[in-house]
């Protein structure tokens, strides 16, 4: 490495350490304030019947015996093969709003009794899910959920801070922290609640460290957010804003120059740099409202999640297959994607909806993403690849897509494509 580059990297590293140390200091001070106010919350895992014996037999190291496989098995396909009823299919094609009641009422039931329908179904290949490694149908994952449900029911239902936190939840947190090589992990009921809890906890940090009841401008926290960040992050920041504890700065999507300019022009001392430590976990579990006031994840889901982490680590072929599908899509379309989550921007809402309907007719479940989720005239098809997909699936999908989309218009780099519709 050239001397100048090495010096630049060293200076950058030292600055990151300095910022990280500052945040550790601020979080520590906030926790001390909470402790003095008797507001520091604790997680106390419950051991359900037979769990003490299970812990003694297996420990918390994640070394239980799970059946694993060297390649895709027939059951893996159930995570991408789905069906919808004919009434649902027709409503979708006609863009008729639906609340899902066609499953319960009307023409889809033979005798007005739920579950006795003789209706026809349309089989679809799912390209809209988030089961990227195809683990939802794995025998070990299903067995873990079934055994937990059999032995413990759905578990004690309550907030994690009351009675909803169990050995299974702690086991999943530990395995996720180990997987990501982090100090600790806090399990939230949903990804949405996790981001909400983090942003609100950040805002609370400013309030706890303020000299008065409400932080003045220099005491607030500056949060810098990508313009296309998830709604959960945006809503969390807005909630923190309403508490008058943060100021919110938006930078253009993935535009580091714009971000650097905003950071340079911001005179506020506390700029958000998210790190990972047990202190952050304690702050979020003590001040993250969406965590504190939500019912904990049911025990069978926590047990299945832990099994999924263990299986994913052992069945390394799943990650390899997922990235093979990314390469397949890249080779078949010429679009230089680098993720299994693909946004094909087609423009107007009408074009996106029509493309989604045409794909539905061809047997593919691909949804159109529209405002307010995305800005006007940037409607898109969102495609999610999975390790359970095959190369042949990708050939069929891209063949269908090519009827509605000009791949050559991407120039091999942009996902702003032109529709043929």
Helices and strands as residue ranges (DSSP letters): H 3-36, H 51-58, G 74-79, E 81-85, H 86-93, G 101-103, G 106-108, E 121-126, H 139-152, I 160-164, H 167-179, H 191-209, G 217-219, E 221-226, H 231-242, E 246-251, H 256-265, E 270-271, H 278-287, H 289-292, H 299-314, H 317-333, E 341-347, H 349-361, E 364-365, E 367-369, E 379-384, H 391-401, E 405-406, G 407-410, E 418-419
